């Protein structure tokens, strides 16, 4: 671990070292009793007072200033009263030691905070610092902020993509890890979109700027994560409110402790005043006030690094309590693109049937045509293709290699007077006829994502009670996909507005303290995304409406990201509760011990700065990314 | 109007909470949030009075932490 301190911290460190040496010297002197008898107590007092002022002067000054401003109960005040009290009781070494430890603790604390701030900044270090633009054939370096839509920029290997754009020349591989958490490089060529923040690994790319920097992905991500801290989690708000009452309460207890027992029990005042002073030292809520927001921020930062943008600590908290997840089917659980899943030729080979179908559809841009050509896998030549005519809503007829081909649904076959086989499906299939004879059928379906079954099973393992699927598809299709995936419930044949009412119905059935999340790919899900307790948009770096409406944005459409997001949220909440229990536990323990006269000042200082330091270290664990 | 600023020299988490509460009480402030971790102040306030509100907020910050100031 490399230690770099800022100016303030360095000054504090030097002061601590000087005061420590001075302090050791003073303790030695008083232990050996080298002072001339007559002056001993004065000399001792002055010596310790000098050390005290060196180490605690600034604390006294701050306390004084704050009292003038009306902020009485802050840590400077508490430390000042506690140490001055110790001085008055004649415990010089204790007074100095407490201040010294307090300062060491503060230094550690400040270092830990600074370090976590830096690791967060590093996490966010995805903004490009320069761009190369081509002007009149000359390549010049400019500030990415100056780029305008339509500009032609050049991205060299090793550079970050400065703004979102489209590749117009060249090809390369992009490292998208800092955006999506995906470690495999992505290949891009002419016509592909490139997203700002990715790193160009291999070739040179010529890109036409599609969005200025202020609207590019990189800026949006940074804004989202930076403003995430604005939406505070309930736990976080609770701690802030709690600390407002906690400190005055402990201070009041300290006053009571200092006055009542000595009066009632007729015991000496100094004993009880010392116990009261210990109360004051312990009363600072710093450990909680720093470590809880830090834990949340760490969680958000860690999540963003694995391609999960969380728009506020409150959403991270809500995610950890999710027990119902509602998925929109298309594009989320399924690929959202069609592919040929079954081929049933009649009187010819599978490859022949596919070749006829793919060629007949050579000119079409219909999703079905695209999937047919993709399934054919070979180049579709249009040289032997003539007489292509489209039968709207039914299919296509064309002449290929001199043969009349018809590709379409059952209605098309009927229209052409072709008898379909008895066992061929009437609705889902794409039928093919060659020269008026039935040639077979193909089934084209939206396929389930490769890891969807596994992801649903994993969600169950994480304790998600209900997994629901919503879709606009017919009941038949929905039920077979639901069965394949293992989801608990499905709602089929829904229009976009129906999805909102289904979501509302699900929300009313939610158990108290548990949340229901909706996962959609965002294209027309914005209303449902905003209606759910927690809206999760998937693979939608391009879709503005979804990013606006969602509370959590997954940067690619990998379902496993939901599993990691839940893992991160639970881990963060776990660490938050650990810190609450640990900090309050130690503090209350020391308070009780102090009330019975068992705890001393040293333990009190540990309960303040020591606990804060440990809690910060613990909070920093949230920054670590789970894989 | 909502705007985000940077708080330089923000060193104490408790102070951030105190500043936040103080700024919330300024007239015309709809919402304010200070993140200790990112040292960011997000201020949502009346457009017309924004500059004055910002000035007052600066005074509050300085009072809580003497060397802390708001930077655009």
Interface residues (C-beta under 8 A of the other chain):
Chain A: X8 X62 X65 X69 X71 X74 X75 X110 X113 X116 X117 X120 X226 X227 X229 X230 X231 X232 X240 X243 X285 X286 X289 X290 X293 X294 X297
Chain B: X4 X11 X13 X14 X15 X17 X18 X33 X35 X36 X37 X38 X39 X40 X42 X63 X64 X66
